[in-house]
Amino acid sequence: YERAVELGPEYAEAWSNLGLTARRKGQSGLAVEAFERAADLAPGNVEAHYNLGVALETEGRTSQAVEAYRRVLELQPDRLEALLNLGNRYWGQGRTEAAASAYRQFLAGWRGAPEPAMLARYRLAQSGY
């Protein structure tokens, strides 16, 4: 995909694919750079923003990851994975009330595997919110 972005530097999908490949290879810095570029080129692309949040987490850039997940939820309010990730980042920052709010929203819509819901319920119980 590096060649694809060389040939089409304004092609957001190529940047997203480069980011996914870099993330799989453990190249988190390149992944962040690629997803940032994809999100800049296609500001309405939910996946680019979501993947940017994941890559930023890998880099330990929690505050920026929070912003990426918030952007995802502006674009797609029912993106449950982003709500869970946002809750987890808030939890890690000690923002328990914000985390609890994200977890409640997540749990209201989650119908997938039980493990993510168990974590959200556990943290809600711990928070007292």
N, C-alpha and C positions, 0 to 999 in steps of 0.2 A: 504493500500500500504506500510505501514511501515514494515509489515511482509514480503512483497515481496522483499523489498530492503535488509532485513536481510538475506533472503534465497538466493538472487542473487544480491550481492552488485555491480557486474559489469554489471548489466542489465540496460542500459540507459532508456529504456521505463518505467521501474518501478519507477525510480527517477523522470521522467517527470510526471507520474501519481500522485506520492506523492506530487510534487510541485503544480499540479493543484488542488488537494484536499486541500492542506494547504492554497492555495490562496482563495479558496471558503470559507474556514472556518475563514478567516481573519488572518491567521498565516503567515504573510509576511516574517518573518525571516526564518522560515522553508522552505517556498516556494523558497526563494533565494538560500538557501543551496542546496535544491533538484535540482533546475534547473542548478545551477553551476556544480553539480556532473554529471547531465545528459549531459551537454554541454562538460564537460571534457571527458566523456566516448565516446561520439559520436560527435566529433567536426564538422562534416558536417551536423548535424541535425538542420535544420533551425528553427523548432518549439521550440527546447530547448533554442536556443539563443533568439528568439523572446519573449518567456515566461519569460526568465531571465530578459530581458529588462523591461517588464511590472512589474515584481516583484520588481526589483530595483527601479523603479519609485515609487511604493507604499512605499518603505522604505525611499524615499527621496534621494536616491543615484543617482542623475541626471547624473553626469559625467560617472559613470559606466553604466548607462542605455544607454547613448549615444554610448558607446563602443559596447554594446551588439547589438544595432540596426545597427551600422555600420558593424558588423560581419554578421548580417542577410543579409544585402545588398551586401556584398561580395559574399555570398553564393547564393543569389537569388535577383539579382538587381531589379526585377520587383515586389518585395513584397511591395505593396502600403501602407499597414498599418504601416510597419516599416518606410517608408518615411514620413508619416504623423506624427508618434510619434517622429521621429528624428527632424522634423521641429518644433514640439511643444517644445521639449527639448531645441533645439537651441534658440528658441524664448525666453524661460524662462531664458536662460543664457545671454540674450542680444546680441546674435550673429545673428543679423537680416539678414545679407547677406547670411549666411549659411542656415538659416531658409527659406529664400525666395527661394533659390536653391532647397531645399528639397520639398517645397510646389509646385513649378513649375513642378518638376518631378512627384509628386503625382497627380497633376491635369491633366497632360498629359495622364495618364492611368486610372484614376478613373471613374468607371461607376456605382458605388453603390449609396447608399442613399445620398440625397443632403446635409445633415447637415455637414459632414466632409469637403466637398468641399466648403461650404459657409465659414467655419472658415478659411480655407487655403486662399481663395480669399480675405477675409476681412484683414487678416494679411499681405498678399502681398500688398494690397492697402495701408495699414498703413506704411509698410516698405519703400515704394517708389522704390523698386527694381523690 
